[in-house]
Amino acid sequence: MAPADLPSFSYVVGGVNQGFELELLGTIAGDMGLKLDVQHAPSSQLFAALQEDRADVALAALAITSTRAQKVDFTQPTLCASMSVISSDPKLQMHTDLESKTVGVVSGTVLESYVQHLGFQKTVKVYPTINDVTLALFSKQIDATFGYTIMKPILEKLYPKFPVNFGPPLFSVPIGMAIPDNAATLRSALNIGLIKVMHDGRYEKLSQKCFGQDVRCKHGSY
């Protein structure tokens, strides 16, 4: 299960599921002789779907955190990515530039908590989907949001008439596939499949296609 509006991780174009996470999981599943049944849901609903046995794997560029690990389990990191401020104002570069600004975030994401706890005055608007945040940014209902720095090329391609500015990388997080708690067999199978893909060249090829770079976690980056 994954959102349908998270380029270049998981999104739909012309009715076709695309994106790094979906294609990576599809490759691993194919090696296991399995076929993906992709269902779409907002990020805020993914963990409930795992806990209620409505999905086996959840994908949404999910940062691996100790808080989340109390609710679900994770594979080893599939990539590491940095966060940046995203806005239409090039003056908004760092998180400290957002004092007295209106910041949009997606419900159920790590960034929702992060922005709420920033130690200065700001207005936080919480939206149900990434599309809602994107539209709010383009329509100037919010001053800025946060997103993964590696999303910049695909956003420029998808929205050429609405240029946005990405600030410098602020911090990096490990991202993994979420699975139900106590699903040790599934976790092991996915990790073994991921290691295989990372070592036979397919991971790097997919990473270059989606992001223009190898996004695997470097030693000591998480």
Secondary structure in CASP SS format (residue, H / E / C, confidence):
PFRMAT SS
TARGET T0000
AUTHOR 0000-0000-0000
METHOD secondary structure of the structure
MODEL  1
M C 1.00
A E 1.00
P C 1.00
A C 1.00
D E 1.00
L E 1.00
P C 1.00
S C 1.00
F C 1.00
S E 1.00
Y E 1.00
V E 1.00
V E 1.00
G C 1.00
G C 1.00
V E 1.00
N E 1.00
Q E 1.00
G C 1.00
F H 1.00
E H 1.00
L H 1.00
E H 1.00
L H 1.00
L H 1.00
G H 1.00
T H 1.00
I H 1.00
A H 1.00
G H 1.00
D H 1.00
M C 1.00
G C 1.00
L C 1.00
K C 1.00
L C 1.00
D C 1.00
V C 1.00
Q C 1.00
H E 1.00
A C 1.00
P C 1.00
S H 1.00
S H 1.00
Q H 1.00
L H 1.00
F H 1.00
A H 1.00
A H 1.00
L H 1.00
Q H 1.00
E C 1.00
D C 1.00
R C 1.00
A C 1.00
D C 1.00
V C 1.00
A E 1.00
L E 1.00
A E 1.00
A E 1.00
L E 1.00
A E 1.00
I C 1.00
T C 1.00
S C 1.00
T C 1.00
R H 1.00
A H 1.00
Q H 1.00
K C 1.00
V C 1.00
D E 1.00
F E 1.00
T C 1.00
Q C 1.00
P C 1.00
T C 1.00
L E 1.00
C E 1.00
A E 1.00
S E 1.00
M E 1.00
S E 1.00
V E 1.00
I E 1.00
S E 1.00
S C 1.00
D C 1.00
P C 1.00
K C 1.00
L C 1.00
Q C 1.00
M C 1.00
H H 1.00
T H 1.00
D H 1.00
L H 1.00
E C 1.00
S C 1.00
K C 1.00
T E 1.00
V E 1.00
G E 1.00
V E 1.00
V E 1.00
S C 1.00
G C 1.00
T C 1.00
V H 1.00
L H 1.00
E H 1.00
S H 1.00
Y H 1.00
V H 1.00
Q H 1.00
H C 1.00
L C 1.00
G C 1.00
F C 1.00
Q C 1.00
K C 1.00
T E 1.00
V E 1.00
K E 1.00
V E 1.00
Y E 1.00
P C 1.00
T C 1.00
I H 1.00
N H 1.00
D H 1.00
V H 1.00
T H 1.00
L H 1.00
A H 1.00
L H 1.00
F H 1.00
S C 1.00
K C 1.00
Q C 1.00
I C 1.00
D C 1.00
A E 1.00
T E 1.00
F E 1.00
G E 1.00
Y E 1.00
T H 1.00
I H 1.00
M H 1.00
K H 1.00
P H 1.00
I H 1.00
L H 1.00
E H 1.00
K H 1.00
L H 1.00
Y C 1.00
P C 1.00
K C 1.00
F C 1.00
P C 1.00
V C 1.00
N E 1.00
F E 1.00
G C 1.00
P C 1.00
P C 1.00
L C 1.00
F C 1.00
S E 1.00
V E 1.00
P E 1.00
I E 1.00
G E 1.00
M E 1.00
A E 1.00
I E 1.00
P C 1.00
D C 1.00
N C 1.00
A C 1.00
A H 1.00
T H 1.00
L H 1.00
R H 1.00
S H 1.00
A H 1.00
L H 1.00
N H 1.00
I H 1.00
G H 1.00
L H 1.00
I H 1.00
K H 1.00
V H 1.00
M H 1.00
H H 1.00
D C 1.00
G C 1.00
R H 1.00
Y H 1.00
E H 1.00
K H 1.00
L H 1.00
S H 1.00
Q H 1.00
K H 1.00
C H 1.00
F H 1.00
G C 1.00
Q C 1.00
D C 1.00
V C 1.00
R C 1.00
C C 1.00
K C 1.00
H C 1.00
G C 1.00
S C 1.00
Y C 1.00
END
